[in-house]
Amino acid sequence: MGTVLGELKPALVWKYFEEICQHPRPSKHEEKVAEYIFSVGKKLNLETVKDAFGNIVIRKPATAGKENLKTVVLQGHIDMVCEKNRGVEHDFDNDPIQVYIDGDFVKAKGTTLGADNGIGVAAALAVLEDSAIQHGPIECLFTLDEETGLTGAASLDPTILKADILLNLDSEELGTFFIGCSGGKNTAAKFTFTPENVPADSVAYEVKVAGLQGGHSGLEIHTGRGNAIKILNRFLWNVTSKLGIRLAQIEGGNKHNAIPRETFAVVTVSKANEAEFLSSLTNYNKTIKEELATNEPNLKVSAETFAIPTNVMDAKTTANLLNALYAVPHGVITMSPDIAGLVETSTNLATIITEGNNVNIVTSQRSSVATENQDVVDMVHSVFVLAGAEVSHGDGYPGWKPNVHSEILKVFKTVYQNMNGKEPEVAAIHAGLECGIISEKYPNMDMISFGPTMFGVHSPDERLNIPSVQPFYELLANVLNNIPTK
């Protein structure tokens, strides 16, 4: 195991985080990290079980004198979003995450770090080993496949937990306690095109949009960051009919829950229009960089010569596709009227890929109001139907309704006030947390979500703030010592 983080405090948390980073954990393929976590429980001589889906529960008895406290479950997910910068060689199924320290941050070399939710899992494992913490009965729940649909939580055995209180360790802002989250659903569209021969006397280019920040499609959707698919489509929409551009291939985005950072399209253009095509691209690059200068300083739209493709898409399907991509909404739909600064409803144009004779698109809709979420799902659906696409939807997941009178919230506020001399921020989050699904299975369980500070999750710019980890863990330890009695 590596020792890059060996000097950081608290030592147990960083030890487990670095060990977690050594074990591959892409969503739906968490076998290696799950085996590691299971082995930790056994090594600590603690009761360690799995449910039928593979979610892991490790139980630790109360310390002496604390047996009468309510049982607490510490919960986190063991999978991670796997994104890398173009040109970075990394096999997420087999290679460890290469962590390094950069000032006050832990980062990964060219890939996502997986602090979402690796640091929460590490903190839970640290509690299991830490003999200095005074606590009542503890269960640690480690769920699978959170990032691609929360299916681990959805498949959780509704009888496996005994706890009264759930502490979700999957938030990203120290000093903010989350008591609610949005629900969501994915909407997918499939365009089927007829392959046609490349027009005679054509040249081919790969048009690229790169250098964007990307980020979490819930947490960063309101920040005005560029969407690479939208940016590329805007250019193609403006030049295709004017210059006779033919589209052969388009690909962009990586995950349904990430704002796309890069998009690429292979197009052909007649030699007669080549100069105007390149001039139009140069002008567009200047325009879009000026529009997004503050939020996307590294944005670049460029084109490079490319091998002539075997075929191009038929013109009618191309027009329908480009019109749909232009018309489909992306970004904030409504802000919450009740909680200042909270996005209530949004939609993310997430991925696009050419596969055979199909162009497949995935979008994701989120809202803390179920009826509003369905409304924006229908909005996106209607755009794609009008364009002649085949549309389908995921199962979706429920939101988590805030409870401002929560008993565990009162504990957190008191402990935080005593530790810091100030009130914490209490908020809801415009992202899917497993609390919503788990609360359906355990409706009487009191819940709260918190964590250390991190930025850029779901992108290779992900970074974990080192100074926030120790107070996060100390807060967790103090809360466990102040859990109400049964």
N, C-alpha and C positions, 0 to 999 in steps of 0.2 A: 504494500500500500504506500501511496505517496505521503510526503510530509510537508507539502508546500504550505499548508495552513497550520502547521504544528505549533507555532508560537502564539496563535490567536487565542483569546479568551471569550467565553468559557471553554476550556479545553475539551470537555466531553462533547459539547455540541459540534465544535469544529472537527473533532475526530470522526464523529459519525457522518457529518456532511461530506468530508473528503472520502470516506469509505463508500458512501452512497454513490458519489461521482465515479467511482471505479467500476460500478456495475451498470451495464446498459439497461435502459428503462423506457424505451418508446412505448407509447400507448398501444395496448393490445399485445405487447410482447415484453411483459415485465417479469418473465420467469426468473431471470438471473437476480434481479434485485429482490424479488419476493423470497427466493431461496435464502438470500443473505439475511433479510429481516427475520425470517423464521428461525434462522440459525442463531441470531442474536438473542431471541427470546429463550431458546433452549440453553444457550451458553450461560444465561443469567439465572437458569433454573426456575423460570417462570412458566405458568400455564400458557401455552401457545397453541392456538387452534386456527383452522381455516373454515370458511363456509364453502358451499358447493361452487361458488363462482371463483373463489381464490382469495377473497378478502381475508386479511389476517387480523386476529385479535390476540393481544398479549395482556395478561392480567398480573398486576402487582398488588399484593396485600397491603393494608394500611400499616403505617408505622405505629409503634406502641403508643396507646393513648388516643389514637385518631380513628379507631374502628367505628365510632358512631357517626362519622361524617357521611354525607351523601356520596354515592359512587360517581366518579367523574370519568368520562371517556375523552381522551386526547385523540383527535382525528386529523389525518392528513392523507393525501393521495401519493402513490409511489411512482406514477408515470410522469413524463415530462413532454412538453412540446419540443420536437426535434427540428430545428431550423439551422441552416448554415449559410454562410455567405457563398456566393457563386465562386467556384475555383478552389474552395476549401475541401480537402480530402478528409472525410470523416465518415465512418460506418457506424451509425447510431445503434445498430443491432449488436455490434461487437466491440467497438472502441470505447475506452473510458473518456469522460469529459476532461479536457485539459484545463485545469483551473490555474489561475495566477492572481497575484495581488497587484492592484494598481491604485496606490494611494489609500483612500478610505474604502475601496471597493474590492470585492472578489468578482472576477470575470472568467469567461472561458475563451479559449483561443479559436475565434472564427465561428463559434456555435452558440446556441442557447446554453445557459449555465444549468438550468434545472433547479435553481433555488426555489422556484415555483414547482413543486412544493417540497423540494428536498430539504430545505432548512427547517420546515415544520416537522417533517418526519425525523430529522436528526435531533430536534429538541425533544420529541416524544421518546426516542430511544435513550437520550441522555437522562431523562427523568427516570426511566426504568432502571438505569444503572446507578444513578446518583443517590448515595446513602445519606447525604446531608439535608435533603428536602423532607420536611414533615408533611404528611399527606394522609388522606383517607384512602379507601379502596380506589384503585385506578385500573381502567381498561384503556389500552391503546388500540385504536382501529386504523388499519392501513388499507385504504381502498385502491382498487385497480381502475384504470381506464377512465379517469376523470376528464381528461382533456378532449376526448373525442365523443362526448355525449354523456358523461357522468354515469356510465353503465355499471361500474362497480358499485356505486351507491344504490343505483336502481335495482341491482340484483342482490343487495344485502339481505341476508337471512334476518327476518324481522324478530327472531327470538334469540339471536346470538348475544346481544348486549343486555347488560343488567343495570346500566348507569341511569342516573337521574338527570345528569347535567352533561352537555357536550361542549367541549372547547375545540372549535375548528381552528387549526393553525395555518390557515391558507390565505391570510390577508397580507398586505404589502405596505403598510404605513404605520410605523411605531406611534403609539399614542392615540390611535383611532380604533374604536371598537365598533364592529359591524353587527347589526342586529336584524338585517334584512338584505335580500338580494333579488335580482331579476330572474324571471323565467325566460325560456327561449325556445326557438325552433329553427331548423334549417330548411331552406327552400332551394331545390336544385332544378336546373333547366338543361335540357339536351336539345341541341340543334343538329339535325342530320342533313348533311350536304351531299351533292352529287359531284364527284371528282371530275374535273375537266382538264384538258391539255393546257399546258402553259402557252399563252399566245406567242406567236413567232416574234423574233427580234426583241426579246425581253431580257432584262437583267434582274437579278434577285438581290435583295438586301434583308438583313436581320435588323429590325428596328428594336431598340432597347430603351426601357425606362429603368433606371437604377439609382442607387444612392439614397433612397428614402429611409425614414426611421422605422416604419412599420409599427408594430406594437400590438398590445392586447385590444381586440375589437370591442371590448366593453369598457375597460378602464381608460383607454386613450381615444375613444371614438369622438369625444367632444373637443379635442385639442387642435383640430384643423390640419392634421397630418395628411399628406397626399396619399391617394390610392393609385398605385401603379397601373392597375387595369383601367381605371377611369382616365388617367392621364394619357396612356397610349391610345385608347379608343377615341378620345377626342381628336387626336391627330389623324388617325386613320379615317374617321368619319368625315373629316373636312377635305381630305385629298383623294379618297377612293374614287368617287364618281367623277370628280373634276379631272383627274389625271389617269383614269383607267387602271388604278391599282388593283391587283388581284391578291387575295389573301390565301396563303397556303397553310399556315400553321400559326397558332397563338397559344401562349402559355404564361401563366402568372399566378402569384400567390402560392402558398404552401399548405395553409391550415384554415379550417372554417372559422376559427376564433382568433385569427390574426389579420391585421390590416396589411394588404399585399405591398411588399417593398419593391419588388422587381417584376417586370413583365417583358416578354419577348414575342415578336411576331416576325414570321418570314413572309415577305411580300415580293411580288414581281411588278415591274414597271417597264413600259416600252423605252427603248433607248432614246427615242425622241423626247420623252418627258422626264428623263432621268435627272437632268440638270435642275428642272423646276421642282422635282420631288425633293432633291437634296437641299435646295434653297428654302423650300417650305419648311423642312425639318429644322434647319438652322434658325429660322425665324421663330418657329414654335418653341424650340428649346429656350430661346431668349425670353419669350413671353411667359412661359410657364415658370421659369426660374424666377422671374420678377414677381409673379403672382404669389409664389410660395417661398419667397426668399427668407422670411423669418422662421417658418416652421421646417423648411426642407432645404437648408443651405447646400447640401451635397447632391441635390437632384441633378440628373443629367439625362437628356433624351438624345440618343445618337443612332447612327446606322452604319453598318459594315457590309461590304459585299459578301454574298453568300452563294453557295452552289445552287444552280437551278433546280428547283424541286421537281419531283415526279409529276405532281398534279397541283392544281389550285382548286379552291372551292367555287361552286357555281355562284354567279353574281347575285341571284335573288336571295339565297341563304346568307351570303355575306352581308347584304344590305339589311336583312332582318336582324342578324346578329349585332351589327354595329349600332343599329337604331335601338335595339333592346338594351345594350350596354350603356348607351347614352341616356336612355330614359329611366332605367331602373334606379330607384333612390339608393343613396349611400350616405350614412352619417346620422346625426341626431334628428329624430322626428319630433319629439316633445321633451321638455324639461319638466321635472316634478314641480307641481304647484305647492307641495307641502314641505319638501326638504330642499333648502337652498343649495344650488349647485349640482343637484343629482339629476343625471340623465334618466328620464323615465322610459323612453322608447327610442330604439335606434335600429338601424339595419346596416349590415356590412357586406359589400360585394367582395367576396373572399378569394375565390380561386377560379381559374379557367384553364382548360387543357384540351388539346386536340388529340383524340384517340380514335384511330381508324377514320371512319367517315363521320364522326361525331365531334362536336364541340360541347364539352360538359362544363357547366358553371355551378358553383355552390355559393349561396348567400346565407347569412345568419341574421335572425331577428331576435331582439331582446326587449323585454319590458317588465316592469314591476307590477303592471296591471294586465291581467290575462286577456281581457277583451281588447285592449290596445295592441297587445302582441299579435293577436289573431288578425286585427285590422291591417297591420303592416305586412303580415304574411300574405294576406289577400291582395294587398297593393302590389307587392313584388310578383306574386302569381299572375296577376292580370297583365302586367307588362310583358312577361314572357309568353303568355298565351296569345296576346295580340300579335306577337312577332312569330307565331307559328311553332313555338318550342313545346316539347313534352316536359311537363312540370311534375315534380314529386316533392314530398315533404318528409322530414324526419319525425320521430315520435315526440320530440320536445321534452322539456323538463320543467317542473314547477318552480315558482318563486318561493321566497321565504318571507312571510309577513312579519314586519317588526312588532316587537312587544316591548314598549317603553317601560313596562312595570316588571320586567324580568328580574327574578331574584339574583341570578348570577351577574346581571348587569350592575345591580347595586353593589355587589361584592367588588367587581372590577373597578367601579368608580371610586369606592372608598379606598381600596388598596392603591390605586394609581395616585389619588390625591395625597395619601400619606407618603408615598415614595417621591413624588415630584412637586408637591406644593401647588398644584394647579389641576384644573378640571381636564379630563380627557375629552376628545371629540367622539361623539356617538353618531353613527351614520348608517345608511344603507349603501349597497354597492351595486353598480350597474354591470354585474357579471354574474355568472352562474356559480353558486357555491353548493356543495353537497348537502348543506343544511336543509335546503328546501325538500330534497328527496328523502333524507333521513327523517325529517320531521313528519313526513307522511306515514312512515313506518313506525315511528315512535312519537305519537302526537303529544304526549305529556312531558317530553324531554325538553328541559330548558337549555337554550343554546346561545353561543356568542362566538364571533370570529375575530381573530387578531393575529398579528405577526410583526416581524421586523420590517425595516424599510428596504424596498428594492425598486428598481426602475427597469424599463425596457423589457419586461417579461414577454415571452413568446417571440423574441427576436434575438439575433446574435449580439445585440447591444445590451442584453440583460446583465444587470450588475446588482450585487447584494452589498448593502451598506454595512461595513464591519462594525462601526461604533454602535449600531442599533441592536446588534444581536445579544450582547450581554444584558442590557436593560430589558429586552424582550424575555429572556430566560429568567431573569430575576423576578419580573412581573409574574410569569407563569408559576414560579416556585412560591411566591408570596400568596398568590391566589389559592393554590392548592392547600396552603396552610390555613386558609380562612374560609374554606367551604362550609356552608351551613350544615347543621346536624340533620339527621334523618327525621 
